[in-house]
């Protein structure tokens, strides 16, 4: 199963990608599953599930990227939104109470609120060791080292904020074609990560478009 666990839609505020376009593009490039993990909201995931759940070629994983008091946590398999601003330990507990799993995204990128730029440890279910926005740099290298030293399952994800970035980094997980099996596969560490950096011209284009939008 080839999955992208970290994609943003226009519900994040820093992305212009519409839900219908995300689903269409994910199917076009051959993803088996996608998680729309918007900042502090499940509106994107819920719209995707309401409109596109039950596709025979793409699983939609309910998700959100939660801003805890110490950094971001991507939650997969949620049923209900979790409030931002809580202690990360409490946030992880609330994710697990819903049967979800907690992932540390871009864990050592301080200016993007990476958890382990502020914490030395946290009981986390998986860690992004390949984030396409930081493929050349300290964060991915340090995250991989931490995962290997502590036997933490590894995740690859695009952290896409525009369509063309989706699938630039992905996770290959040993699982059946359903959300529960995917979550179990991640927890069991049955993952491989691969991909490449989001092309710099596309990132520059994204930054310019955001500035235009603000103006």
C-alpha positions in Angstrom: 0.0 0.0 0.0 1.5 3.3 -1.1 0.2 6.1 1.1 0.7 9.8 1.7 -0.1 10.6 5.3 0.3 14.4 5.3 -1.6 16.5 2.7 -3.1 19.9 3.3 -6.3 21.3 1.7 -7.7 24.8 1.5 -9.2 24.2 5.0 -5.6 24.7 6.4 -5.5 28.3 5.3 -2.0 27.9 3.9 -3.0 25.7 1.0 -5.2 26.4 -2.0 -5.9 22.7 -2.9 -9.5 21.8 -3.1 -10.7 18.4 -1.8 -12.0 17.2 -5.1 -8.7 18.1 -6.8 -6.7 16.3 -4.1 -8.7 13.1 -4.5 -8.5 13.3 -8.3 -4.7 13.9 -8.3 -4.1 11.2 -5.7 -5.9 8.7 -7.9 -4.1 9.9 -11.0 -0.6 9.3 -9.5 -1.6 5.9 -8.2 -1.7 6.4 -4.4 -3.6 3.6 -2.5 -4.4 5.9 0.4 -4.2 9.6 1.3 -4.7 11.5 4.6 -5.8 15.1 4.4 -4.2 16.4 7.6 -5.3 20.0 7.9 -4.1 22.3 10.6 -6.3 21.9 13.7 -9.4 20.9 11.8 -11.0 17.8 10.3 -13.2 19.7 7.9 -11.0 18.6 4.9 -11.0 15.0 6.0 -14.7 15.0 6.7 -15.6 16.6 3.3 -13.4 14.0 1.6 -15.1 11.1 3.5 -18.6 12.5 2.8 -18.0 12.9 -0.9 -15.5 10.2 -1.8 -15.5 7.4 0.8 -15.9 4.0 -0.7 -13.7 4.4 -3.8 -12.4 1.1 -5.1 -8.9 2.5 -5.8 -8.2 5.1 -3.0 -8.6 4.9 0.8 -9.2 8.2 2.6 -7.7 8.2 6.1 -9.4 10.6 8.5 -6.7 12.9 9.9 -5.6 16.3 11.1 -2.4 18.0 12.1 -2.8 19.1 15.7 -0.9 22.0 17.2 0.0 20.9 20.7 1.7 23.2 23.2 5.1 21.9 22.2 4.7 21.3 18.4 2.7 19.6 15.7 1.3 16.0 15.8 -0.3 14.3 12.8 -3.2 12.2 13.9 -4.4 9.3 11.7 -7.7 7.4 12.2 -9.5 10.1 14.2 -13.3 10.2 14.6 -13.5 13.6 16.2 -11.4 16.8 16.3 -8.9 17.3 19.1 -8.4 20.8 20.4 -5.1 22.5 19.8 -2.9 23.9 22.5 -2.9 20.8 24.8 0.2 19.2 26.3 1.6 16.8 23.7 1.3 13.8 26.1 -2.4 14.6 26.6 -2.8 15.1 22.8 -1.3 11.6 22.1 -3.5 10.0 24.7 -6.6 11.6 23.2 -5.6 10.4 19.7 -5.2 6.8 21.0 -8.5 7.0 22.9 -10.1 7.3 19.5 -8.2 4.4 18.1 -5.9 6.6 16.1 -2.2 6.8 15.9 0.1 9.8 16.6 2.9 10.8 14.2 5.6 13.4 14.7 5.9 15.4 11.5 9.0 17.3 10.5 10.2 16.6 14.0 13.3 18.7 14.1 12.2 21.7 12.1 11.8 24.4 14.8 10.3 27.1 12.7 7.6 24.6 11.6 6.9 23.6 15.3 8.6 20.2 15.1 8.1 18.3 18.4 11.6 17.2 19.0 13.0 20.7 18.4 11.5 21.4 21.8 11.2 18.0 23.5 13.9 15.4 24.1 11.4 12.5 24.2 7.7 11.6 23.7 5.9 8.3 23.4 4.9 8.6 19.8 3.6 5.9 17.4 5.6 6.9 14.3 7.9 9.6 13.1 8.4 11.3 9.7 11.9 10.4 8.6 11.3 11.6 5.1 9.4 14.8 4.6 9.6 16.1 1.1 9.9 19.8 2.1 13.1 19.1 4.1 14.7 16.3 2.2 18.1 17.9 2.2 18.8 18.9 5.8 19.1 18.1 9.4 15.5 17.2 10.2 15.1 14.0 8.1 18.6 12.8 9.0 18.0 13.3 12.7 14.5 11.8 12.6 15.8 8.7 10.9 18.6 8.3 13.5 16.0 8.7 16.3 13.7 6.2 14.7 16.4 3.6 14.3 17.8 4.1 17.8 14.4 3.8 19.5 12.7 1.4 17.2 10.0 3.9 16.1 8.1 3.2 12.9 9.1 5.4 10.0 6.8 7.5 7.8 7.4 9.2 4.5 5.1 12.1 3.6 4.8 15.0 1.2 3.5 17.6 3.6 1.9 18.9 0.4 0.4 22.4 0.3 -0.4 22.3 -3.4 -1.5 19.5 -5.8 1.8 18.9 -7.6 3.6 18.1 -4.3 1.3 15.2 -3.3 3.1 11.9 -3.4 6.6 13.4 -3.6 7.4 11.4 -0.5 5.3 8.4 0.5 5.1 5.4 2.9 5.0 1.8 1.6 3.1 -0.1 4.3 2.3 -3.8 4.4 -1.5 -3.7 4.9 -4.9 -4.7 3.5 -7.1 -2.2 1.6 -8.7 -0.5 4.7 -7.9 2.1 7.3 -7.6 -0.2 10.3 -5.2 -2.5 8.5 -3.0 0.5 7.5 -2.9 1.8 11.0 -1.9 -1.6 12.3 0.8 -1.9 9.7 2.3 1.4 10.7 2.2 0.5 14.4 3.9 -2.8 13.6 6.7 -0.9 11.8 5.9 -2.6 8.5 6.8 0.5 6.6 9.4 1.7 4.0 9.8 5.3 3.0 10.9 6.8 -0.3 10.5 9.8 -2.4 12.2 13.1 -3.3 12.2 16.8 -2.5 9.3 19.0 -3.5 10.8 20.9 -6.5 12.1 24.2 -5.4 10.4 26.2 -8.2 7.0 24.8 -7.0 7.8 25.9 -3.4 8.8 29.4 -4.6 5.5 29.5 -6.6 3.6 28.5 -3.5 5.3 31.3 -1.4 4.5 33.9 -4.1 0.9 32.8 -4.3 0.5 33.0 -0.5 1.8 36.6 -0.5 -0.5 37.5 -3.3 -3.4 35.9 -1.4 -2.6 38.0 1.7 -2.4 41.2 -0.3 
